[in-house]
Amino acid sequence: MSYQHTPYAKPDPYNALQIPIYQSDAFEFNSAEEMEAAFTGKTADHSYSRVSNPTVQFFEERVRSVTEAYSVTALNSGMAAISNTFLTLAKAGSNIVTSTHLFGNTYSFFKSTLGAFGVEARCCDLTNLDDVSAHIDENTCGIFLEIITNPQMEVANLKALSEIAVKAGVPLIADTTIVPFCAWKAKDLGVHIEVVSSTKYISGGATCLGGLIIDYGNFNWDKSPKLKKLASEHGAASFTYLLRKEIHRNLGAYMTPQVAYLQTLGMETLQVRFAKAAGTCLQLANALEQVDGIVSVNYTALNDNPFYELSNAQFGPLPGAMLTFDLESRERCYRFMNHLKLIKRATNLFDNKSLAIHPASTIFGTFTEADRRLMNIKQETIRLSVGLEDLDSLLDDITQSLNTSK
């Protein structure tokens, strides 16, 4: 069955084709006994929308049906998905094996926020399997990576990392925002937990913020520093059990019904929008390699990209709708940005509109220059999120801006 036809948990009294927005904080019960059963987890009835909500539950079920996951938890941003994941997995004394090649706020969350609570972020080269293995010990609560790093465009071998993770009794957690789950199967490559900023492709044109935690139920938690006590009773469901029964309830970052409604609508056109934007991105990347004034283009589907073969094997011929290109200097990047007419100067990714940003001065603008060098954030780089405009319009805007900003 197509995920566009995911059935409602309960029949709608009016047979509405779209899920209603259940804009209600609380839900009435027929008896005190029913109320007790809901609050103590004996039934799945909704009690309070900070914990669960029918509209959000339907969105979660639609995502679960396409990903074939064990469970999906919808939250109010991609960062909420990451923070809820690791507050479920980590405790004081735990460590996370990851990379310096991360989105700025993710890196800050690991290093500063979790670091203040005694959780260590061990950064290594995730493309070097020996280096990864050397950083894992009995206190490692997870290996975390972005499937294509933003904006470095680095790709690690997911199957190889999963084999290392399973052998060590450590889950592999992947931020898969760059390539949506309609285009590939993270579970088939050994990912145990997938985190997604649904703000991006899924929202359907930057309408709302959201995040997803997708648990594939394919990991045994008996070696987890935090979950091993739960594992004897809940097994592969231990992560979702702790996340849903404690962590997300206590942190209060559950998705709102209005957002779930908009993102449910976005799911209906996800595949066609992704195919259009990513297809244009590939064409544009090839065209930009021939444009005077552009020093280099970075997109993993280009034949000369060092990650081309691995990217194609893992994600197929269209590895997302984001590319980067380098100009001769930071000053040249600024002049280029200031002369754009069609492409918007804005953050975010995978809007219906194309967006350009200078990462070093914005997303990574509060980091020291030493940190930026460590993270391979260059002053010469422009990041471009390709939208639904036609190829010629985008190429014309880029070339006119380059020509007029010399």
C-alpha positions as CSV (number, residue, x, y, z in Angstrom):
1,M,0.0,0.0,0.0
2,S,1.2,3.5,-0.8
3,Y,2.0,5.6,2.2
4,Q,-0.3,8.3,0.8
5,H,-3.1,5.9,1.8
6,T,-2.0,5.3,5.4
7,P,-5.3,4.6,7.3
8,Y,-6.5,6.6,10.3
9,A,-6.2,4.9,13.7
10,K,-10.0,5.5,14.1
11,P,-12.6,6.2,11.4
12,D,-13.3,9.9,10.8
13,P,-17.0,10.6,11.4
14,Y,-17.2,12.7,8.3
15,N,-14.9,10.6,6.1
16,A,-12.5,13.4,5.6
17,L,-9.7,12.6,3.1
18,Q,-7.2,14.7,5.1
19,I,-6.5,14.0,8.8
20,P,-8.2,16.7,10.9
21,I,-6.2,19.0,13.1
22,Y,-6.9,17.9,16.7
23,Q,-6.1,21.3,18.2
24,S,-6.7,20.3,21.8
25,D,-4.5,20.1,24.8
26,A,-6.4,17.4,26.6
27,F,-8.8,14.6,25.9
28,E,-11.8,13.4,27.9
29,F,-12.3,9.9,29.2
30,N,-15.4,7.9,29.9
31,S,-14.3,6.8,33.3
32,A,-11.6,7.1,35.9
33,E,-10.5,3.6,35.1
34,E,-10.0,4.5,31.4
35,M,-8.1,7.6,32.5
36,E,-5.8,5.5,34.7
37,A,-5.1,3.0,31.9
38,A,-4.1,5.8,29.5
39,F,-1.8,7.6,32.0
40,T,-0.1,4.4,33.1
41,G,0.5,3.2,29.5
42,K,-1.9,0.3,29.6
43,T,-3.7,1.7,26.5
44,A,-2.6,4.0,23.7
45,D,-5.4,6.5,24.3
46,H,-4.4,10.1,24.0
47,S,-4.4,12.1,27.3
48,Y,-2.4,15.3,26.7
49,S,-0.9,16.7,23.5
50,R,2.6,17.2,25.0
51,V,2.7,13.4,25.1
52,S,0.7,12.3,22.1
53,N,-1.9,13.8,19.7
54,P,-4.1,12.1,17.0
55,T,-2.8,14.4,14.2
56,V,0.8,13.9,15.2
57,Q,0.3,10.2,15.6
58,F,-1.1,10.0,12.0
59,F,2.0,11.8,10.7
60,E,4.3,9.4,12.6
61,E,2.4,6.4,11.2
62,R,2.7,7.8,7.7
63,V,6.5,8.1,8.1
64,R,6.7,4.7,9.7
65,S,4.8,3.1,6.8
66,V,7.3,4.4,4.2
67,T,10.5,3.7,6.3
68,E,9.3,0.3,7.6
69,A,10.5,1.4,11.0
70,Y,9.6,0.0,14.4
71,S,8.6,3.4,15.7
72,V,8.6,7.1,14.7
73,T,8.6,10.0,17.2
74,A,7.8,13.5,15.8
75,L,9.4,16.5,17.5
76,N,9.4,20.3,16.9
77,S,12.8,20.5,15.1
78,G,15.7,18.5,13.8
79,M,17.8,19.6,16.8
80,A,15.1,18.4,19.1
81,A,15.3,15.0,17.4
82,I,19.1,14.9,18.0
83,S,18.9,16.1,21.6
84,N,16.1,13.7,22.5
85,T,18.0,10.9,20.9
86,F,21.1,11.4,22.9
87,L,19.4,12.3,26.2
88,T,17.8,8.9,25.8
89,L,21.2,7.2,25.1
90,A,23.7,9.1,27.1
91,K,24.5,9.6,30.8
92,A,27.4,11.1,32.7
93,G,30.5,9.2,31.7
94,S,29.2,8.2,28.3
95,N,30.9,9.1,25.1
96,I,29.7,9.6,21.5
97,V,32.0,8.7,18.6
98,T,31.4,11.3,15.9
99,S,33.2,13.7,13.6
100,T,34.1,17.4,13.5
101,H,32.3,17.5,10.2
102,L,28.9,18.3,11.6
103,F,26.2,21.0,11.3
104,G,27.3,23.8,13.7
105,N,24.5,23.4,16.3
106,T,25.0,19.6,16.4
107,Y,28.7,20.1,17.1
108,S,27.9,22.7,19.7
109,F,25.3,20.4,21.3
110,F,27.8,17.5,21.6
111,K,30.8,19.6,22.7
112,S,29.2,22.2,24.9
113,T,25.7,21.2,26.0
114,L,26.3,17.5,26.6
115,G,29.9,18.1,27.6
116,A,28.6,20.2,30.6
117,F,26.8,17.1,31.8
118,G,29.8,14.8,31.6
119,V,29.2,13.3,28.1
120,E,32.3,13.3,25.9
121,A,32.2,13.8,22.1
122,R,35.1,11.8,20.6
123,C,35.7,13.3,17.2
124,C,37.5,11.1,14.6
125,D,37.7,10.5,10.9
126,L,34.6,8.5,10.1
127,T,36.0,7.6,6.7
128,N,38.8,5.7,8.5
129,L,37.4,2.6,10.0
130,D,40.5,1.9,12.1
131,D,40.2,5.4,13.6
132,V,36.6,4.8,14.4
133,S,37.3,1.5,16.1
134,A,40.1,3.0,18.2
135,H,37.7,5.6,19.7
136,I,35.1,3.1,20.9
137,D,35.1,1.7,24.4
138,E,32.6,0.3,27.0
139,N,31.2,3.8,27.7
140,T,30.4,4.6,24.0
141,C,26.7,5.2,23.7
142,G,26.5,5.6,19.9
143,I,28.3,6.4,16.7
144,F,26.8,9.5,15.1
145,L,27.2,10.9,11.6
146,E,25.6,12.9,8.9
147,I,25.2,10.8,5.8
148,I,26.5,13.6,3.6
149,T,28.1,16.2,5.8
150,N,26.9,19.8,5.6
151,P,28.7,21.7,4.1
152,Q,31.8,19.5,3.6
153,M,30.0,16.9,1.5
154,E,31.9,14.0,3.1
155,V,30.4,10.5,2.8
156,A,31.2,7.6,5.1
157,N,30.6,3.9,4.5
158,L,27.4,3.1,6.4
159,K,27.5,-0.7,6.1
160,A,31.1,-0.8,7.3
161,L,30.4,1.5,10.2
162,S,27.4,-0.6,11.1
163,E,29.5,-3.7,11.2
164,I,31.9,-2.0,13.6
165,A,29.1,-0.7,15.7
166,V,27.3,-4.1,16.0
167,K,30.6,-5.9,16.9
168,A,31.2,-3.3,19.6
169,G,27.6,-3.3,20.9
170,V,27.0,0.3,19.9
171,P,24.1,1.7,17.9
172,L,24.7,3.6,14.6
173,I,22.8,6.9,14.6
174,A,22.6,8.8,11.3
175,D,21.3,12.3,10.4
176,T,19.8,11.6,7.0
177,T,18.3,15.0,6.3
178,I,20.3,15.5,3.1
179,V,18.7,12.6,1.3
180,P,15.1,11.8,2.2
181,F,13.8,8.4,3.1
182,C,11.7,8.2,0.0
183,A,14.9,7.8,-2.0
184,W,16.8,5.1,-0.1
185,K,16.5,2.7,2.9
186,A,18.7,3.5,5.9
187,K,17.8,0.3,7.5
188,D,19.2,-1.7,4.6
189,L,22.6,-0.1,5.2
190,G,22.7,-1.0,8.9
191,V,21.4,2.3,10.5
192,H,19.8,1.6,13.8
193,I,18.4,5.1,14.6
194,E,17.7,7.8,12.0
195,V,17.2,11.5,12.8
196,V,15.7,13.8,10.3
197,S,15.0,17.5,10.2
198,S,11.5,17.3,8.7
199,T,11.7,21.1,8.4
200,K,13.5,20.4,5.1
201,Y,12.1,18.3,2.3
202,I,9.0,17.0,4.2
203,S,7.4,20.3,5.2
204,G,6.7,21.0,1.6
205,G,8.2,24.4,1.1
206,A,9.5,25.7,4.4
207,T,6.1,26.0,6.0
208,C,7.1,24.7,9.5
209,L,9.7,23.3,11.8
210,G,9.9,19.6,12.7
211,G,12.1,16.7,13.5
212,L,11.8,12.9,13.5
213,I,13.4,10.1,15.4
214,I,13.1,6.8,13.5
215,D,13.9,3.7,15.5
216,Y,14.3,0.6,13.3
217,G,14.1,-1.8,16.2
218,N,17.1,-3.7,14.8
219,F,19.5,-3.2,17.8
220,N,19.9,-5.1,21.0
221,W,20.5,-2.7,23.9
222,D,22.1,-5.1,26.4
223,K,25.5,-3.5,26.1
224,S,24.2,0.1,26.2
225,P,25.7,2.1,29.2
226,K,22.2,3.5,29.9
227,L,19.7,1.1,28.4
228,K,21.1,-2.3,29.4
229,K,18.8,-2.6,32.4
230,L,15.8,-2.1,30.2
231,A,17.1,-4.5,27.6
232,S,16.3,-7.6,29.6
233,E,12.6,-6.7,29.5
234,H,12.2,-4.7,26.4
235,G,15.0,-5.9,24.1
236,A,15.1,-4.1,20.8
237,A,12.3,-1.8,21.9
238,S,14.3,-0.4,24.8
239,F,15.2,2.9,23.1
240,T,11.7,3.7,22.0
241,Y,10.4,2.7,25.4
242,L,12.6,5.1,27.3
243,L,12.2,7.9,24.7
244,R,8.4,7.7,24.7
245,K,7.8,6.9,28.4
246,E,10.3,9.5,29.8
247,I,12.6,11.6,27.7
248,H,10.3,13.3,25.2
249,R,7.6,13.8,27.8
250,N,10.0,15.5,30.2
251,L,11.7,17.7,27.6
252,G,8.4,18.9,26.1
253,A,9.5,19.1,22.5
254,Y,6.7,17.1,20.9
255,M,5.4,18.2,17.5
256,T,2.3,20.4,17.4
257,P,-0.8,19.2,15.6
258,Q,-0.7,22.2,13.1
259,V,2.8,21.2,12.1
260,A,1.9,17.5,11.8
261,Y,-0.9,18.4,9.5
262,L,1.3,20.5,7.2
263,Q,4.0,17.9,7.1
264,T,1.5,15.2,6.4
265,L,0.4,17.2,3.4
266,G,4.1,17.7,2.5
267,M,4.6,13.9,2.5
268,E,2.1,13.5,-0.3
269,T,4.3,15.4,-2.7
270,L,7.7,14.5,-1.2
271,Q,8.8,12.1,-3.9
272,V,8.0,14.4,-6.9
273,R,9.5,17.5,-5.3
274,F,12.7,15.6,-4.4
275,A,13.1,14.2,-7.9
276,K,12.7,17.6,-9.4
277,A,15.0,19.5,-7.0
278,A,17.7,16.8,-6.9
279,G,17.6,16.3,-10.6
280,T,18.1,20.0,-11.2
281,C,20.9,20.0,-8.6
282,L,22.8,17.4,-10.6
283,Q,22.4,19.2,-13.8
284,L,23.4,22.5,-12.2
285,A,26.5,20.9,-10.6
286,N,27.7,19.7,-14.0
287,A,27.0,23.1,-15.6
288,L,28.8,25.1,-12.8
289,E,32.0,23.2,-13.4
290,Q,32.2,25.0,-16.7
291,V,31.4,28.5,-15.4
292,D,34.2,31.1,-15.4
293,G,34.9,32.4,-11.9
294,I,33.9,29.2,-10.0
295,V,37.0,27.6,-8.6
296,S,35.5,24.2,-7.7
297,V,32.1,22.5,-7.3
298,N,31.3,19.9,-4.7
299,Y,28.4,17.5,-5.2
300,T,28.8,13.8,-4.6
301,A,27.1,12.7,-7.9
302,L,29.7,14.3,-10.0
303,N,31.9,11.7,-11.7
304,D,35.1,13.3,-10.4
305,N,34.0,13.6,-6.8
306,P,36.1,11.5,-4.4
307,F,32.9,10.1,-2.8
308,Y,31.1,9.4,-6.1
309,E,31.1,5.6,-6.1
310,L,30.2,5.3,-2.4
311,S,27.5,8.0,-2.7
312,N,26.0,6.3,-5.7
313,A,26.0,2.9,-4.0
314,Q,24.3,4.2,-0.9
315,F,22.0,6.9,-2.1
316,G,21.6,6.3,-5.8
317,P,22.2,8.8,-8.6
318,L,20.5,11.8,-6.9
319,P,22.2,12.4,-3.5
320,G,20.1,15.3,-2.4
321,A,19.4,18.9,-3.6
322,M,22.4,20.6,-2.0
323,L,25.7,21.5,-3.5
324,T,28.6,23.8,-2.7
325,F,31.0,25.7,-4.8
326,D,34.1,27.7,-4.0
327,L,35.0,31.2,-5.3
328,E,38.4,32.9,-5.0
329,S,37.8,34.6,-1.6
330,R,35.4,35.4,1.2
331,E,35.1,38.9,-0.3
332,R,34.2,37.4,-3.7
333,C,31.5,35.3,-2.0
334,Y,30.0,38.4,-0.4
335,R,29.9,40.3,-3.7
336,F,28.4,37.2,-5.4
337,M,25.7,36.9,-2.8
338,N,24.8,40.6,-3.0
339,H,24.2,40.5,-6.7
340,L,21.8,37.5,-6.8
341,K,18.4,38.3,-8.1
342,L,16.4,35.1,-8.1
343,I,18.2,32.9,-5.6
344,K,17.3,33.9,-2.0
345,R,20.0,34.8,0.5
346,A,18.6,32.7,3.3
347,T,19.4,29.7,5.6
348,N,17.4,26.4,5.6
349,L,17.6,23.6,3.0
350,F,15.2,22.1,0.5
351,D,12.7,24.9,0.3
352,N,10.7,25.1,-2.9
353,K,12.8,28.2,-3.6
354,S,16.6,28.0,-4.1
355,L,18.7,29.4,-1.2
356,A,22.3,30.5,-1.0
357,I,24.3,31.0,2.2
358,H,28.0,31.6,3.1
359,P,28.4,29.0,5.9
360,A,31.6,30.3,7.4
361,S,30.1,33.7,8.3
362,T,26.6,32.5,9.3
363,I,26.1,28.9,10.5
364,F,29.6,28.8,11.7
365,G,30.1,32.5,12.3
366,T,30.4,32.3,16.1
367,F,33.1,29.6,15.9
368,T,36.8,30.6,16.1
369,E,38.8,30.4,13.0
370,A,40.7,27.5,14.5
371,D,37.4,25.6,15.0
372,R,36.4,26.4,11.5
373,R,39.7,25.0,10.2
374,L,39.2,21.9,12.3
375,M,35.7,21.4,10.9
376,N,36.9,22.2,7.3
377,I,34.7,25.2,6.9
378,K,36.3,27.4,4.3
379,Q,35.8,31.1,3.8
380,E,35.6,30.6,0.0
381,T,32.5,28.3,0.1
382,I,28.9,29.1,-1.0
383,R,26.2,26.5,-0.1
384,L,23.3,26.3,-2.5
385,S,20.0,24.5,-1.7
386,V,18.3,23.9,-5.1
387,G,14.6,24.5,-5.2
388,L,11.9,23.9,-7.9
389,E,13.0,26.6,-10.3
390,D,14.1,25.5,-13.8
391,L,17.7,24.9,-14.5
392,D,18.2,27.8,-16.9
393,S,16.8,30.4,-14.5
394,L,19.2,29.3,-11.7
395,L,22.2,29.1,-14.0
396,D,21.4,32.5,-15.5
397,D,21.2,34.1,-12.0
398,I,24.5,32.6,-10.9
399,T,26.3,33.6,-14.1
400,Q,24.9,37.2,-14.0
401,S,25.9,37.6,-10.4
402,L,29.4,36.3,-11.1
403,N,29.7,38.6,-14.0
404,T,28.4,41.8,-12.3
405,S,30.3,41.2,-9.1
406,K,33.8,40.9,-10.5
